[in-house]
């Protein structure tokens, strides 16, 4: 039986809330909450080997949902948990991959399950976990790690914290500073020497 995060307490006249404790990364078998760029590349290669749906041509392959503007190469990002919505550019290879995915799909959804329904968050998490095992990352992975990987990668490339905050949709700069804190290049040339 798995160890529970709940513990028994003796009844008390004082009304209190019992807080659930999130298991630490170390307890879950990983030493960090993000993926490196190399690990993301390995995941992409592994995910390409996942089974795909057979193509069907009885729909408009160039029709994208409203959040992807295929003609302009822009994507509207609607944030969860009170984040700020944004419009992000899609690079050429991303747009080509989305068009190809839409051409192969027999579903009105861009990301569809094998039953042609919308890909659910839990379905994507399972697919992502399988790709992590296939890529032999060495620890359990989950989709939110891609968001952290993006933040760290952009901070490592020298993107300023305010731009990174807007890109990730953080309302508070405090949520963004974690990425800049670990960027190794931030002290490079601080004294004007190489």
N, CA, C and O atoms as a DFTB+ gen file, in Angstrom:
776 C
 N C O
     1  1       0.846      -1.182       0.000
     2  2       0.000       0.000       0.000
     3  2       0.886       1.238       0.000
     4  3       1.870       1.303       0.736
     5  1       0.536       2.219      -0.826
     6  2       1.326       3.438      -0.933
     7  2       1.209       4.267       0.337
     8  3       0.181       4.266       1.013
     9  1       2.284       4.966       0.639
    10  2       2.297       5.814       1.828
    11  2       1.416       7.033       1.572
    12  3       1.565       7.706       0.552
    13  1       0.517       7.312       2.479
    14  2      -0.404       8.424       2.330
    15  2       0.225       9.714       2.852
    16  3       1.048       9.695       3.766
    17  1      -0.178      10.828       2.254
    18  2       0.282      12.133       2.722
    19  2      -0.554      12.631       3.900
    20  3      -0.245      13.665       4.493
    21  1      -1.611      11.893       4.236
    22  2      -2.467      12.285       5.343
    23  2      -2.014      11.571       6.610
    24  3      -1.507      10.451       6.554
    25  1      -2.196      12.217       7.738
    26  2      -1.883      11.564       9.005
    27  2      -3.045      11.779       9.955
    28  3      -3.757      12.779       9.871
    29  1      -3.226      10.837      10.849
    30  2      -4.317      10.924      11.806
    31  2      -3.966      11.902      12.912
    32  3      -2.836      11.937      13.398
    33  1      -4.941      12.683      13.295
    34  2      -4.761      13.617      14.404
    35  2      -5.854      13.347      15.426
    36  3      -6.946      12.898      15.080
    37  1      -5.557      13.618      16.655
    38  2      -6.563      13.415      17.695
    39  2      -7.586      14.536      17.628
    40  3      -7.243      15.680      17.332
    41  1      -8.853      14.206      17.904
    42  2      -9.888      15.247      17.860
    43  2      -9.568      16.372      18.844
    44  3      -9.031      16.147      19.929
    45  1      -9.911      17.568      18.433
    46  2      -9.606      18.745      19.227
    47  2     -10.798      19.689      19.140
    48  3     -11.544      19.659      18.161
    49  1     -10.976      20.506      20.131
    50  2     -12.057      21.487      20.105
    51  2     -11.734      22.613      19.125
    52  3     -12.632      23.293      18.628
    53  1     -10.455      22.798      18.856
    54  2     -10.031      23.860      17.945
    55  2     -10.246      23.397      16.501
    56  3      -9.828      22.301      16.128
    57  1     -10.898      24.236      15.693
    58  2     -11.118      23.907      14.287
    59  2      -9.879      24.298      13.482
    60  3      -9.453      25.453      13.498
    61  1      -9.304      23.311      12.773
    62  2      -8.112      23.564      11.969
    63  2      -8.286      22.919      10.603
    64  3      -9.130      22.041      10.427
    65  1      -7.504      23.347       9.658
    66  2      -7.485      22.680       8.362
    67  2      -6.273      21.765       8.320
    68  3      -5.224      22.072       8.886
    69  1      -6.431      20.664       7.657
    70  2      -5.326      19.730       7.486
    71  2      -4.721      20.025       6.114
    72  3      -5.399      19.909       5.093
    73  1      -3.462      20.401       6.097
    74  2      -2.816      20.723       4.828
    75  2      -2.168      19.484       4.242
    76  3      -1.515      18.710       4.942
    77  1      -2.363      19.314       2.952
    78  2      -1.720      18.214       2.250
    79  2      -0.309      18.639       1.866
    80  3      -0.090      19.760       1.407
    81  1       0.624      17.752       2.052
    82  2       2.007      18.054       1.715
    83  2       2.337      17.426       0.375
    84  3       2.142      16.227       0.177
    85  1       2.838      18.239      -0.544
    86  2       3.262      17.723      -1.843
    87  2       4.554      16.950      -1.655
    88  3       5.465      17.403      -0.961
    89  1       4.629      15.782      -2.277
    90  2       5.861      15.011      -2.197
    91  2       6.979      15.774      -2.896
    92  3       6.757      16.397      -3.935
    93  1       8.160      15.727      -2.336
    94  2       9.286      16.437      -2.939
    95  2       9.734      15.723      -4.206
    96  3       9.425      14.550      -4.417
    97  1      10.470      16.450      -5.048
    98  2      10.994      15.861      -6.273
    99  2      11.862      14.655      -5.959
   100  3      11.813      13.651      -6.670
   101  1      12.648      14.746      -4.912
   102  2      13.528      13.634      -4.541
   103  2      12.712      12.397      -4.175
   104  3      13.084      11.279      -4.532
   105  1      11.598      12.594      -3.464
   106  2      10.721      11.469      -3.123
   107  2      10.090      10.852      -4.367
   108  3       9.778       9.661      -4.385
   109  1       9.903      11.666      -5.410
   110  2       9.310      11.174      -6.646
   111  2      10.360      10.651      -7.626
   112  3      10.029      10.272      -8.749
   113  1      11.623      10.630      -7.201
   114  2      12.663      10.049      -8.034
   115  2      13.287      10.987      -9.051
   116  3      13.874      10.535     -10.034
   117  1      13.164      12.302      -8.825
   118  2      13.826      13.244      -9.738
   119  2      14.469      14.349      -8.919
   120  3      14.001      14.685      -7.831
   121  1      15.541      14.909      -9.449
   122  2      16.276      15.926      -8.701
   123  2      15.923      17.347      -9.111
   124  3      16.448      18.303      -8.540
   125  1      15.043      17.497     -10.091
   126  2      14.645      18.834     -10.546
   127  2      13.274      18.774     -11.183
   128  3      12.750      17.692     -11.446
   129  1      12.697      19.932     -11.432
   130  2      11.335      20.026     -11.950
   131  2      11.320      20.498     -13.405
   132  3      10.261      20.864     -13.915
   133  1      12.448      20.498     -14.071
   134  2      12.501      20.922     -15.467
   135  2      13.330      19.942     -16.277
   136  3      14.049      19.105     -15.731
   137  1      13.213      20.065     -17.586
   138  2      13.991      19.241     -18.512
   139  2      15.062      20.106     -19.152
   140  3      14.856      21.305     -19.341
   141  1      16.191      19.522     -19.485
   142  2      17.230      20.249     -20.207
   143  2      16.867      20.265     -21.695
   144  3      15.994      19.518     -22.137
   145  1      17.538      21.112     -22.450
   146  2      17.262      21.179     -23.889
   147  2      17.531      19.826     -24.544
   148  3      16.790      19.408     -25.434
   149  1      18.568      19.157     -24.116
   150  2      18.893      17.837     -24.675
   151  2      17.798      16.823     -24.359
   152  3      17.445      16.012     -25.215
   153  1      17.256      16.858     -23.145
   154  2      16.170      15.948     -22.778
   155  2      14.908      16.231     -23.591
   156  3      14.191      15.304     -23.970
   157  1      14.636      17.510     -23.860
   158  2      13.478      17.866     -24.685
   159  2      13.664      17.315     -26.095
   160  3      12.719      16.788     -26.682
   161  1      14.874      17.433     -26.645
   162  2      15.150      16.882     -27.975
   163  2      14.934      15.363     -27.983
   164  3      14.358      14.828     -28.931
   165  1      15.388      14.673     -26.946
   166  2      15.181      13.223     -26.844
   167  2      13.695      12.874     -26.762
   168  3      13.252      11.888     -27.350
   169  1      12.926      13.688     -26.029
   170  2      11.486      13.465     -25.934
   171  2      10.808      13.639     -27.286
   172  3       9.924      12.862     -27.648
   173  1      11.224      14.663     -28.033
   174  2      10.632      14.910     -29.349
   175  2      10.903      13.719     -30.269
   176  3      10.007      13.261     -30.978
   177  1      12.134      13.223     -30.254
   178  2      12.469      12.053     -31.085
   179  2      11.651      10.840     -30.667
   180  3      11.154      10.102     -31.518
   181  1      11.510      10.631     -29.368
   182  2      10.746       9.487     -28.877
   183  2       9.260       9.626     -29.216
   184  3       8.605       8.643     -29.560
   185  1       8.732      10.848     -29.119
   186  2       7.311      11.071     -29.397
   187  2       6.998      10.853     -30.872
   188  3       5.885      10.456     -31.218
   189  1       7.967      11.107     -31.739
   190  2       7.733      10.876     -33.172
   191  2       7.493       9.402     -33.460
   192  3       6.868       9.063     -34.465
   193  1       7.973       8.534     -32.602
   194  2       7.784       7.110     -32.793
   195  2       6.461       6.591     -32.250
   196  3       6.144       5.412     -32.410
   197  1       5.681       7.468     -31.603
   198  2       4.390       7.051     -31.047
   199  2       3.407       6.780     -32.186
   200  3       3.521       7.401     -33.243
   201  1       2.442       5.870     -32.001
   202  2       1.488       5.564     -33.063
   203  2       0.674       6.788     -33.456
   204  3       0.329       7.613     -32.611
   205  1       0.371       6.898     -34.748
   206  2      -0.414       8.025     -35.254
   207  2      -1.699       7.499     -35.878
   208  3      -1.860       6.297     -36.085
   209  1      -2.593       8.405     -36.169
   210  2      -3.863       8.048     -36.783
   211  2      -3.720       7.986     -38.298
   212  3      -2.882       8.697     -38.852
   213  1      -4.509       7.158     -38.993
   214  2      -4.446       7.131     -40.458
   215  2      -5.035       8.404     -41.049
   216  3      -5.991       8.942     -40.490
   217  1      -4.495       8.907     -42.166
   218  2      -5.026      10.129     -42.760
   219  2      -6.397       9.913     -43.403
   220  3      -6.721       8.823     -43.874
   221  1      -7.181      10.974     -43.407
   222  2      -8.475      10.960     -44.080
   223  2      -8.634      12.318     -44.739
   224  3      -8.255      13.327     -44.145
   225  1      -9.170      12.379     -45.923
   226  2      -9.172      13.623     -46.686
   227  2     -10.545      14.270     -46.852
   228  3     -10.697      15.129     -47.720
   229  1     -11.535      13.902     -46.072
   230  2     -12.872      14.456     -46.286
   231  2     -13.138      15.695     -45.426
   232  3     -14.280      15.952     -45.042
   233  1     -12.102      16.451     -45.129
   234  2     -12.259      17.682     -44.356
   235  2     -11.280      18.718     -44.901
   236  3     -10.424      18.388     -45.723
   237  1     -11.398      19.945     -44.458
   238  2     -10.512      21.012     -44.920
   239  2      -9.215      20.971     -44.122
   240  3      -9.221      21.333     -42.945
   241  1      -8.090      20.540     -44.723
   242  2      -6.851      20.374     -43.973
   243  2      -6.195      21.687     -43.563
   244  3      -5.323      21.690     -42.695
   245  1      -6.593      22.795     -44.168
   246  2      -5.953      24.066     -43.836
   247  2      -6.777      24.905     -42.876
   248  3      -6.421      26.048     -42.590
   249  1      -7.870      24.354     -42.377
   250  2      -8.708      25.084     -41.426
   251  2      -8.215      24.813     -40.015
   252  3      -8.243      23.678     -39.540
   253  1      -7.766      25.865     -39.355
   254  2      -7.271      25.739     -37.991
   255  2      -8.306      26.297     -37.027
   256  3      -9.138      27.115     -37.420
   257  1      -8.268      25.866     -35.769
   258  2      -9.179      26.465     -34.789
   259  2      -8.840      27.936     -34.586
   260  3      -7.786      28.404     -35.015
   261  1      -9.733      28.652     -33.937
   262  2      -9.579      30.103     -33.806
   263  2      -8.305      30.506     -33.075
   264  3      -7.828      31.624     -33.272
   265  1      -7.735      29.639     -32.239
   266  2      -6.546      30.031     -31.483
   267  2      -5.269      29.913     -32.290
   268  3      -4.212      30.350     -31.835
   269  1      -5.343      29.327     -33.493
   270  2      -4.170      29.289     -34.372
   271  2      -4.529      30.037     -35.643
   272  3      -5.424      29.621     -36.379
   273  1      -3.842      31.130     -35.904
   274  2      -4.043      31.883     -37.135
   275  2      -3.015      31.390     -38.147
   276  3      -1.898      31.902     -38.211
   277  1      -3.405      30.389     -38.936
   278  2      -2.490      29.741     -39.867
   279  2      -1.893      30.689     -40.891
   280  3      -0.736      30.529     -41.280
   281  1      -2.663      31.672     -41.334
   282  2      -2.171      32.586     -42.360
   283  2      -1.100      33.533     -41.814
   284  3      -0.144      33.858     -42.520
   285  1      -1.250      33.971     -40.585
   286  2      -0.303      34.938     -40.023
   287  2       0.792      34.284     -39.202
   288  3       1.767      34.942     -38.840
   289  1       0.652      33.006     -38.902
   290  2       1.667      32.322     -38.105
   291  2       1.646      32.735     -36.639
   292  3       2.688      32.775     -35.986
   293  1       0.480      33.037     -36.132
   294  2       0.338      33.441     -34.730
   295  2      -0.569      32.453     -34.001
   296  3      -1.413      31.799     -34.612
   297  1      -0.381      32.357     -32.689
   298  2      -1.178      31.470     -31.862
   299  2      -1.605      32.232     -30.612
   300  3      -0.780      32.849     -29.938
   301  1      -2.889      32.183     -30.311
   302  2      -3.388      32.823     -29.092
   303  2      -3.266      31.830     -27.946
   304  3      -3.748      30.702     -28.047
   305  1      -2.628      32.241     -26.862
   306  2      -2.423      31.384     -25.702
   307  2      -3.337      31.863     -24.589
   308  3      -3.192      32.976     -24.083
   309  1      -4.282      31.007     -24.213
   310  2      -5.191      31.315     -23.119
   311  2      -4.638      30.643     -21.870
   312  3      -4.509      29.419     -21.826
   313  1      -4.317      31.426     -20.870
   314  2      -3.666      30.905     -19.665
   315  2      -4.668      30.405     -18.644
   316  3      -5.791      30.900     -18.545
   317  1      -4.237      29.425     -17.902
   318  2      -5.018      28.926     -16.775
   319  2      -4.499      29.582     -15.498
   320  3      -3.466      30.251     -15.514
   321  1      -5.197      29.393     -14.425
   322  2      -4.785      29.869     -13.102
   323  2      -4.481      31.371     -13.050
   324  3      -3.555      31.795     -12.359
   325  1      -5.251      32.163     -13.773
   326  2      -5.130      33.610     -13.656
   327  2      -3.938      34.221     -14.371
   328  3      -3.620      35.387     -14.133
   329  1      -3.268      33.475     -15.239
   330  2      -2.149      34.024     -15.989
   331  2      -2.641      34.978     -17.060
   332  3      -3.836      35.025     -17.350
   333  1      -1.731      35.738     -17.651
   334  2      -2.102      36.710     -18.667
   335  2      -2.064      36.069     -20.050
   336  3      -1.067      35.464     -20.442
   337  1      -3.178      36.215     -20.789
   338  2      -3.246      35.687     -22.140
   339  2      -2.255      36.423     -23.034
   340  3      -1.863      37.553     -22.744
   341  1      -1.858      35.774     -24.120
   342  2      -0.892      36.392     -25.026
   343  2      -1.057      35.810     -26.424
   344  3      -1.702      34.778     -26.610
   345  1      -0.471      36.480     -27.391
   346  2      -0.391      35.984     -28.752
   347  2       1.071      35.732     -29.056
   348  3       1.896      36.641     -28.963
   349  1       1.399      34.487     -29.424
   350  2       2.779      34.092     -29.666
   351  2       2.987      33.775     -31.140
   352  3       2.089      33.235     -31.786
   353  1       4.149      34.099     -31.675
   354  2       4.422      33.730     -33.068
   355  2       4.736      32.241     -33.174
   356  3       5.313      31.649     -32.263
   357  1       4.352      31.654     -34.284
   358  2       4.720      30.271     -34.588
   359  2       5.843      30.314     -35.609
   360  3       5.747      31.026     -36.608
   361  1       6.894      29.567     -35.370
   362  2       8.003      29.507     -36.313
   363  2       7.597      28.651     -37.515
   364  3       6.621      27.904     -37.451
   365  1       8.343      28.764     -38.596
   366  2       8.021      28.052     -39.826
   367  2       7.886      26.555     -39.645
   368  3       6.931      25.956     -40.140
   369  1       8.840      25.934     -38.935
   370  2       8.771      24.481     -38.765
   371  2       7.586      24.081     -37.889
   372  3       7.006      23.014     -38.091
   373  1       7.220      24.914     -36.924
   374  2       6.059      24.625     -36.073
   375  2       4.768      24.698     -36.889
   376  3       3.892      23.842     -36.769
   377  1       4.669      25.741     -37.726
   378  2       3.483      25.911     -38.559
   379  2       3.359      24.768     -39.566
   380  3       2.261      24.263     -39.798
   381  1       4.484      24.356     -40.167
   382  2       4.460      23.228     -41.106
   383  2       4.032      21.943     -40.400
   384  3       3.258      21.162     -40.953
   385  1       4.535      21.718     -39.176
   386  2       4.170      20.518     -38.427
   387  2       2.676      20.531     -38.078
   388  3       2.017      19.494     -38.154
   389  1       2.140      21.694     -37.697
   390  2       0.711      21.789     -37.387
   391  2      -0.139      21.536     -38.633
   392  3      -1.166      20.861     -38.562
   393  1       0.295      22.080     -39.776
   394  2      -0.448      21.844     -41.021
   395  2      -0.435      20.365     -41.390
   396  3      -1.457      19.814     -41.798
   397  1       0.719      19.725     -41.246
   398  2       0.823      18.297     -41.554
   399  2      -0.046      17.479     -40.598
   400  3      -0.716      16.537     -41.022
   401  1      -0.039      17.830     -39.329
   402  2      -0.871      17.139     -38.345
   403  2      -2.346      17.289     -38.694
   404  3      -3.118      16.337     -38.582
   405  1      -2.731      18.487     -39.115
   406  2      -4.127      18.737     -39.482
   407  2      -4.500      17.970     -40.742
   408  3      -5.621      17.471     -40.849
   409  1      -3.573      17.866     -41.706
   410  2      -3.842      17.113     -42.927
   411  2      -4.061      15.621     -42.627
   412  3      -4.900      14.978     -43.258
   413  1      -3.318      15.081     -41.677
   414  2      -3.407      13.665     -41.345
   415  2      -4.603      13.347     -40.457
   416  3      -5.001      12.188     -40.339
   417  1      -5.163      14.352     -39.845
   418  2      -6.217      14.139     -38.863
   419  2      -7.570      13.941     -39.531
   420  3      -7.898      14.628     -40.499
   421  1      -8.344      13.013     -39.019
   422  2      -9.711      12.795     -39.476
   423  2     -10.683      13.464     -38.511
   424  3     -11.881      13.181     -38.537
   425  1     -10.178      14.337     -37.673
   426  2     -10.963      14.966     -36.628
   427  2     -10.993      16.477     -36.827
   428  3     -10.070      17.032     -37.424
   429  1     -12.021      17.148     -36.346
   430  2     -12.025      18.613     -36.416
   431  2     -11.039      19.246     -35.427
   432  3     -10.805      20.454     -35.470
   433  1     -10.462      18.429     -34.536
   434  2      -9.534      18.942     -33.537
   435  2      -8.101      18.830     -34.044
   436  3      -7.759      17.873     -34.739
   437  1      -7.267      19.803     -33.699
   438  2      -5.861      19.754     -34.106
   439  2      -5.163      18.611     -33.392
   440  3      -4.451      17.829     -34.023
   441  1      -5.355      18.505     -32.097
   442  2      -4.759      17.432     -31.316
   443  2      -5.882      16.474     -30.940
   444  3      -6.686      16.760     -30.053
   445  1      -5.927      15.338     -31.621
   446  2      -7.033      14.405     -31.452
   447  2      -6.527      13.052     -30.975
   448  3      -5.396      12.651     -31.246
   449  1      -7.405      12.368     -30.257
   450  2      -7.099      11.007     -29.812
   451  2      -7.315      10.058     -30.986
   452  3      -7.754      10.473     -32.058
   453  1      -7.005       8.790     -30.777
   454  2      -7.217       7.799     -31.831
   455  2      -8.697       7.611     -32.139
   456  3      -9.052       7.094     -33.199
   457  1      -9.554       8.026     -31.224
   458  2     -11.007       7.938     -31.450
   459  2     -11.558       9.212     -32.066
   460  3     -12.774       9.382     -32.164
   461  1     -10.677      10.102     -32.479
   462  2     -11.009      11.363     -33.170
   463  2     -11.631      12.418     -32.267
   464  3     -12.130      13.431     -32.756
   465  1     -11.609      12.197     -30.971
   466  2     -12.088      13.206     -30.034
   467  2     -10.943      14.126     -29.647
   468  3      -9.805      13.890     -30.051
   469  1     -11.216      15.161     -28.880
   470  2     -10.134      16.048     -28.454
   471  2      -9.166      15.320     -27.525
   472  3      -9.568      14.489     -26.711
   473  1      -7.907      15.643     -27.661
   474  2      -6.890      15.045     -26.793
   475  2      -7.068      15.633     -25.403
   476  3      -6.978      16.849     -25.234
   477  1      -7.317      14.803     -24.415
   478  2      -7.544      15.290     -23.052
   479  2      -6.206      15.542     -22.366
   480  3      -5.194      14.957     -22.754
   481  1      -6.188      16.404     -21.353
   482  2      -4.942      16.620     -20.610
   483  2      -4.357      15.328     -20.038
   484  3      -3.141      15.137     -20.057
   485  1      -5.217      14.442     -19.531
   486  2      -4.691      13.194     -18.968
   487  2      -4.149      12.287     -20.068
   488  3      -3.163      11.582     -19.858
   489  1      -4.784      12.298     -21.236
   490  2      -4.282      11.516     -22.360
   491  2      -2.918      12.011     -22.811
   492  3      -2.025      11.221     -23.115
   493  1      -2.767      13.335     -22.851
   494  2      -1.471      13.898     -23.232
   495  2      -0.414      13.581     -22.178
   496  3       0.731      13.281     -22.516
   497  1      -0.796      13.646     -20.901
   498  2       0.160      13.343     -19.833
   499  2       0.651      11.900     -19.938
   500  3       1.832      11.627     -19.720
   501  1      -0.254      10.978     -20.272
   502  2       0.136       9.575     -20.430
   503  2       1.055       9.401     -21.641
   504  3       2.052       8.683     -21.568
   505  1       0.721      10.051     -22.746
   506  2       1.570       9.998     -23.937
   507  2       2.955      10.567     -23.639
   508  3       3.973      10.018     -24.063
   509  1       2.973      11.669     -22.908
   510  2       4.225      12.331     -22.546
   511  2       5.070      11.435     -21.641
   512  3       6.286      11.342     -21.809
   513  1       4.415      10.776     -20.680
   514  2       5.131       9.866     -19.779
   515  2       5.722       8.690     -20.554
   516  3       6.847       8.270     -20.285
   517  1       4.956       8.155     -21.526
   518  2       5.477       7.053     -22.359
   519  2       6.674       7.517     -23.182
   520  3       7.651       6.783     -23.328
   521  1       6.598       8.735     -23.718
   522  2       7.726       9.276     -24.484
   523  2       8.941       9.458     -23.583
   524  3      10.070       9.239     -24.022
   525  1       8.730       9.855     -22.327
   526  2       9.830       9.996     -21.371
   527  2      10.506       8.673     -21.084
   528  3      11.729       8.603     -20.966
   529  1       9.694       7.605     -20.970
   530  2      10.266       6.273     -20.756
   531  2      11.036       5.823     -21.992
   532  3      12.130       5.268     -21.884
   533  1      10.454       6.067     -23.174
   534  2      11.103       5.685     -24.434
   535  2      12.421       6.437     -24.632
   536  3      13.391       5.883     -25.150
   537  1      12.444       7.700     -24.213
   538  2      13.655       8.522     -24.357
   539  2      14.690       8.218     -23.276
   540  3      15.813       8.721     -23.323
   541  1      14.303       7.390     -22.302
   542  2      15.193       6.993     -21.210
   543  2      15.752       8.206     -20.459
   544  3      16.957       8.318     -20.234
   545  1      14.842       9.113     -20.077
   546  2      15.219      10.321     -19.349
   547  2      15.807       9.963     -17.985
   548  3      16.731      10.632     -17.524
   549  1      15.302       8.944     -17.345
   550  2      15.854       8.520     -16.059
   551  2      14.982       8.863     -14.868
   552  3      15.269       8.440     -13.749
   553  1      13.924       9.620     -15.092
   554  2      12.966       9.933     -14.039
   555  2      11.615      10.186     -14.697
   556  3      11.535      10.393     -15.908
   557  1      10.547      10.168     -13.884
   558  2       9.211      10.390     -14.427
   559  2       9.072      11.826     -14.891
   560  3       9.481      12.758     -14.199
   561  1       8.493      11.996     -16.064
   562  2       8.312      13.340     -16.616
   563  2       6.816      13.639     -16.719
   564  3       5.992      12.730     -16.814
   565  1       6.487      14.920     -16.700
   566  2       5.107      15.365     -16.872
   567  2       5.116      16.608     -17.758
   568  3       6.139      17.286     -17.843
   569  1       4.000      16.923     -18.421
   570  2       3.962      18.011     -19.405
   571  2       4.385      19.378     -18.871
   572  3       4.959      20.171     -19.617
   573  1       4.118      19.671     -17.606
   574  2       4.463      20.992     -17.071
   575  2       5.983      21.211     -17.067
   576  3       6.453      22.347     -17.001
   577  1       6.731      20.129     -17.138
   578  2       8.194      20.256     -17.199
   579  2       8.627      20.985     -18.475
   580  3       9.682      21.620     -18.500
   581  1       7.811      20.895     -19.537
   582  2       8.133      21.624     -20.767
   583  2       8.061      23.129     -20.545
   584  3       8.867      23.884     -21.090
   585  1       7.100      23.557     -19.750
   586  2       6.980      24.993     -19.446
   587  2       8.219      25.477     -18.694
   588  3       8.776      26.530     -19.005
   589  1       8.640      24.688     -17.697
   590  2       9.843      25.058     -16.955
   591  2      11.073      25.002     -17.863
   592  3      11.940      25.873     -17.782
   593  1      11.155      23.999     -18.717
   594  2      12.281      23.890     -19.650
   595  2      12.347      25.109     -20.558
   596  3      13.432      25.611     -20.852
   597  1      11.191      25.582     -21.001
   598  2      11.133      26.779     -21.845
   599  2      11.647      27.993     -21.080
   600  3      12.444      28.771     -21.606
   601  1      11.194      28.155     -19.843
   602  2      11.638      29.292     -19.026
   603  2      13.137      29.291     -18.809
   604  3      13.790      30.323     -18.960
   605  1      13.693      28.125     -18.451
   606  2      15.134      28.037     -18.224
   607  2      15.924      28.231     -19.514
   608  3      16.967      28.885     -19.507
   609  1      15.440      27.668     -20.620
   610  2      16.152      27.806     -21.898
   611  2      16.205      29.271     -22.335
   612  3      17.247      29.747     -22.784
   613  1      15.090      29.980     -22.206
   614  2      15.076      31.396     -22.601
   615  2      15.930      32.244     -21.664
   616  3      16.603      33.174     -22.110
   617  1      15.908      31.936     -20.383
   618  2      16.756      32.669     -19.437
   619  2      18.230      32.405     -19.733
   620  3      19.049      33.320     -19.648
   621  1      18.577      31.173     -20.079
   622  2      19.964      30.835     -20.409
   623  2      20.434      31.520     -21.682
   624  3      21.629      31.755     -21.860
   625  1      19.489      31.846     -22.578
   626  2      19.855      32.551     -23.807
   627  2      19.984      34.055     -23.577
   628  3      20.327      34.796     -24.498
   629  1      19.715      34.503     -22.363
   630  2      19.901      35.913     -22.036
   631  2      18.658      36.767     -22.154
   632  3      18.759      37.992     -22.100
   633  1      17.490      36.170     -22.313
   634  2      16.254      36.945     -22.396
   635  2      16.027      37.662     -21.070
   636  3      16.146      37.057     -20.004
   637  1      15.702      38.948     -21.134
   638  2      15.523      39.687     -19.885
   639  2      14.283      39.201     -19.147
   640  3      13.355      38.666     -19.753
   641  1      14.280      39.392     -17.845
   642  2      13.265      38.812     -16.973
   643  2      11.866      39.335     -17.279
   644  3      10.904      38.570     -17.207
   645  1      11.725      40.612     -17.615
   646  2      10.402      41.180     -17.913
   647  2       9.811      40.570     -19.189
   648  3       8.617      40.277     -19.239
   649  1      10.638      40.377     -20.217
   650  2      10.158      39.758     -21.450
   651  2       9.782      38.304     -21.181
   652  3       8.770      37.815     -21.684
   653  1      10.593      37.621     -20.394
   654  2      10.304      36.237     -20.023
   655  2       8.994      36.164     -19.237
   656  3       8.200      35.244     -19.435
   657  1       8.771      37.124     -18.356
   658  2       7.531      37.180     -17.585
   659  2       6.324      37.291     -18.526
   660  3       5.334      36.580     -18.352
   661  1       6.408      38.174     -19.514
   662  2       5.304      38.353     -20.458
   663  2       5.109      37.100     -21.314
   664  3       3.975      36.696     -21.570
   665  1       6.205      36.487     -21.756
   666  2       6.121      35.295     -22.603
   667  2       5.448      34.143     -21.861
   668  3       4.633      33.424     -22.438
   669  1       5.787      33.968     -20.591
   670  2       5.215      32.870     -19.803
   671  2       3.847      33.220     -19.212
   672  3       3.150      32.342     -18.704
   673  1       3.460      34.505     -19.278
   674  2       2.152      34.921     -18.786
   675  2       2.061      35.079     -17.284
   676  3       0.968      35.036     -16.720
   677  1       3.203      35.263     -16.625
   678  2       3.184      35.435     -15.174
   679  2       2.670      36.823     -14.817
   680  3       3.085      37.812     -15.420
   681  1       1.787      36.901     -13.858
   682  2       1.323      38.206     -13.386
   683  2       2.362      38.847     -12.470
   684  3       2.523      40.068     -12.464
   685  1       3.056      38.028     -11.705
   686  2       4.055      38.541     -10.769
   687  2       5.463      38.199     -11.246
   688  3       5.717      37.082     -11.695
   689  1       6.365      39.155     -11.149
   690  2       7.756      38.934     -11.538
   691  2       8.410      37.887     -10.637
   692  3       9.373      37.233     -11.037
   693  1       7.884      37.729      -9.418
   694  2       8.446      36.746      -8.489
   695  2       8.343      35.321      -9.037
   696  3       9.184      34.476      -8.729
   697  1       7.315      35.053      -9.847
   698  2       7.171      33.728     -10.448
   699  2       8.218      33.486     -11.528
   700  3       8.514      32.338     -11.859
   701  1       8.774      34.544     -12.073
   702  2       9.709      34.441     -13.200
   703  2      11.163      34.409     -12.752
   704  3      12.008      33.849     -13.449
   705  1      11.463      34.994     -11.615
   706  2      12.866      35.118     -11.205
   707  2      13.538      33.776     -10.969
   708  3      14.766      33.694     -11.015
   709  1      12.768      32.716     -10.716
   710  2      13.365      31.387     -10.511
   711  2      14.153      30.948     -11.734
   712  3      15.165      30.261     -11.597
   713  1      13.707      31.335     -12.935
   714  2      14.406      30.929     -14.157
   715  2      15.722      31.686     -14.325
   716  3      16.737      31.104     -14.707
   717  1      15.698      32.976     -14.038
   718  2      16.911      33.783     -14.173
   719  2      17.944      33.435     -13.105
   720  3      19.145      33.580     -13.334
   721  1      17.492      32.984     -11.953
   722  2      18.413      32.688     -10.851
   723  2      19.390      31.576     -11.196
   724  3      20.520      31.577     -10.707
   725  1      18.976      30.626     -12.032
   726  2      19.846      29.508     -12.375
   727  2      20.557      29.675     -13.715
   728  3      21.292      28.782     -14.136
   729  1      20.350      30.798     -14.387
   730  2      20.987      31.012     -15.692
   731  2      22.487      31.205     -15.507
   732  3      22.900      32.177     -14.875
   733  1      23.323      30.299     -16.045
   734  2      24.758      30.383     -15.810
   735  2      25.429      31.575     -16.488
   736  3      26.480      32.039     -16.046
   737  1      24.816      32.064     -17.562
   738  2      25.459      33.141     -18.297
   739  2      25.224      34.530     -17.738
   740  3      25.739      35.505     -18.285
   741  1      24.461      34.644     -16.666
   742  2      24.120      35.992     -16.190
   743  2      25.297      36.726     -15.580
   744  3      25.268      37.954     -15.506
   745  1      26.340      36.020     -15.138
   746  2      27.515      36.698     -14.574
   747  2      28.672      36.776     -15.560
   748  3      29.739      37.301     -15.243
   749  1      28.444      36.245     -16.766
   750  2      29.507      36.266     -17.767
   751  2      29.840      37.711     -18.154
   752  3      28.939      38.520     -18.375
   753  1      31.085      38.019     -18.233
   754  2      31.580      39.365     -18.594
   755  2      31.113      40.446     -17.626
   756  3      31.008      41.607     -18.021
   757  1      30.833      40.106     -16.387
   758  2      30.373      41.100     -15.425
   759  2      31.471      42.139     -15.123
   760  3      31.175      43.292     -14.807
   761  1      32.729      41.714     -15.225
   762  2      33.850      42.607     -14.966
   763  2      34.471      43.127     -16.257
   764  3      35.540      43.737     -16.239
   765  1      33.786      42.879     -17.390
   766  2      34.302      43.396     -18.656
   767  2      35.405      42.551     -19.247
   768  3      36.021      42.954     -20.234
   769  1      35.677      41.388     -18.673
   770  2      36.687      40.485     -19.214
   771  2      36.007      39.200     -19.688
   772  3      34.959      38.799     -19.181
   773  1      36.634      38.580     -20.665
   774  2      36.079      37.324     -21.200
   775  2      36.396      36.162     -20.287
   776  3      36.011      35.029     -20.574
